[in-house]
């Protein structure tokens, strides 16, 4: 089952998504996918992983980390399916990152690996853009790299855990203007989902709606205003996003 949050007639609705991507409101009304505004499908703290794929670490000439490199993201970075992401002016390199997003389903504290998957509600697609110009080093992702408004598209929905047979064997793909640029598999994570839940819950409490963005494989490339970026995860979803300049974005908000 697919779950989404949409904006329709100036109201936010939690909805179920049908096979044709139409949505069903609580009153039974069915709306076409194009008739609604897709919002990030859940709300909560966002935990993100750096260098959590061995091939991506090698791409950057780093050894895989011996402990998870975790950082937090502001909710202002989140945006939804078919929305725009703003490339800051006067930068040289901004890249996409297709990531499996784990949705926490219930309060989790001091959870052992063996029980960790019991605390997962489901999965979504995340595109965790990075502005590389401001990176101090890969072991210390800073705020200016990873916390820009609109630079974390998520969605279009989240899928129940039961509907994803093996989250440790899913293909991740990214297309830019129709050209396949990135492809990998979740089996190549350095730290898998049970490990991450055990690790995080060992020193803090995870709450329902919290999200863990589990890292990206190799295959990064620069994106510029006008680009269409599609990130897709097998059995989870296909997330469409468009890059705009700051001037374009501000013009739409006047």
N, C-alpha and C positions, 0 to 999 in steps of 0.2 A: 504494500500500500504506500502511496506517495502523499506526503503532507506538505502544504504550502501556506504562506501568508501572502495575501493579495490586498491591493487597494482597489475598491470599486465603489463608485458614487460617493467618494470622499469618506468612505469607511473602510477600516481594516478588518479583514475576515480571515479566520483560520479555516482552510478548506481541504478537501480531498481532491486529488488529481486523477482524472480518468485516463484510460489507455490512449485516447486521442488528444490528450493534454488539455482538454476542457476541464473546468473545475466545478465542483458541486458545493453550493452554499448550504448552510445549516437548514435553511427552509426548503431545500430540495431543488432550488433553481440551478440550472446548468448554464455556465457561461463559457464561450469560446476563449481559447488561450489569448487571442489577440484583443479581446475585449477588456482585459484586466491589466493592472500594473503589478508586476511581480516584485515582491519585497524579499529581503533576506529571510529564509524560512524559519529561523529560530533566533532567539535573543539570549545573550549570556556572555560570559568571559570567553575571550578567544585566546587560546594557547597555540603558538606556532613553533614549528621545528625548523632549525637550520641544519643543513648538511646531513639530512636523514636518509639520503640515498647514496650508496657507495659510488655509483657512476657519476653523480653530480659532484661529490667531493673530489673525485679524480679529475673531472672536467675543470675544476678550479685549482688543481694541483695541491689539494689538501688530503691528508689522511682522514678516514672516517673518525668522528669524535668517539671518545671512550665513555662519555656521559652525554645525555641529551642536551642539546643547545636550545633552550626554550626561551621564548620571549612573548610578551603580551601585546595585543593589538587593541586600539581604541575602537569602540563601536561606530565611531564616525567614519572609519575606513570602509565599513560595509556598504555594499550596494547590491542590487538585484539583477535578475536575468533581463537581458535586452536593454540594460541601462548603459550610461557612459562612464568612463573613467578618465580623469583629468591628468594629462601629462604636464608636469610643471614646466614653465618656461625656462629657457637658458640652461637646460641639462643636456648631457650627451647620450646617456644610456639608461633606458627603463625597460625591464623585461618582465614577461609573464612567468607564472609558476603554477602549473596544474597540480592540484593537491587533493587527496581524499580527505574529506572533513568528517570527523567522528562526532556524533551528537550524543552527549551524555543524557541518560534517561532518568536517573535517580541519584540522590545524594550519595557521594562516595568518599569515604575517609579510611585510610589504612587498608586498602583493598589488596589482597594477594593476587598474583598473576592468574592463578587457577580460577578465580571468581570474577576476573576483570570484565569479561564480555557480558556478564549479567547486568552490568551497569551501562551498557551501550543501548541507546534507543534506535539509532540508525545512522545513515550516511548521506552526505551531500557532496557537491563539487565546489571547490574553492579555487579562485585564481588570485594568488597572493603576489601582486605586482611589487617590484622592488626598484627603487631609484638608486642605481649603483654609484652615482657620482658622490654620494655622501657616506658611503660605507667606510668605516674606520678599519675594520678587518672582519673576516668571515666568522670569527668566533664572538663577535660583539655587534650584532645587528642593532643599529641605533634608531631613534625615533624618526629621524628625517628620511630614513630608507624605507621603513615599513609601516608608518602610521599616517600616511597622507589620506586626506578625505577622498572617498570614492575608489580607492585603489585595492579594495578587496571584494570583488564580485563573488557572490555565493548563491547557489541554487541550481535550477529553478525551484527545487523542492528538496525534501529529505525523504529517503526511502527506509522503510522498516528494516531492522536488522535481519529479520527472518527471511526477507526477500533477496538478500545478498548471501549466496551460499558460502563463498570463501573470500572475505575481504583482503586476505593475504595473497590473492592471485587475481588481480584486476588490472586490465590495461588502461593506462592514462595516455591521452593524446591531446595535442594542441595544434590548431590550425591558425595561420595568420593569412587573411585574405584568400582563404581556400587552399593554401599550401601547408602540408603537414610539416611542422617544425620540430615537434617534440613527441616522443613516445617512450613509455617505460612501463614497468609493472610493479605493483605494490609488494611483490615478493622480495624486491631489492631494498626494502627499508632496512636501515641499520638497527633501529629500535622499533619493534612491532607494536601493535595497538595494546595488547595486554601489558607489555612492559611499560608503555607510556602511562597507562592508567595506574598501575602499581606505583610507578615513580612519582607522578604528580600527587596522587592521593596520600602518599607517604608523608608529605609535609604541608598539605593544604587540602581543603574540602572542595571537591567538584560538585557542582549543582546542576539540576535538570536544565537543559538548554545550553549549557557550556559546550564549547566547540574546541576540538583539537585538530589543527591543520597539520598534517603529518609529513610535510616535506614534498620536494619535487625531484624528479629524475633529471638526467642531463638533457641538453638540447635547447638552451636558452638563446634568445635573439632579441635585438632591440625592436621596440614598437614605437610608432609615431602617430600623430593625429591623422585621422582618416582610416586607420587600420581597423579591421574587424578581427577580433580574437575569439576563437571558440575553444573552450576546454571541455573535454568529455572523459567520463570514466565509465567503463564497461559495466552495465547493469545498474548504474546509479543515475546518470543524467548527462545532459548536454547544455552547457552554459554559454550564452552569447553575450559579447561585450564589445563596445566600440570606444576607441580612443579619440579624445578631443583635446584641443588646446585650452589653456586657461581663458583666453579671450573668447573662444566659442562658448565655453561653459558659462562665463559671466554674462554673455549676451542673452542667454536663455533664461537667466534669473532676474533680469531687469523688469 
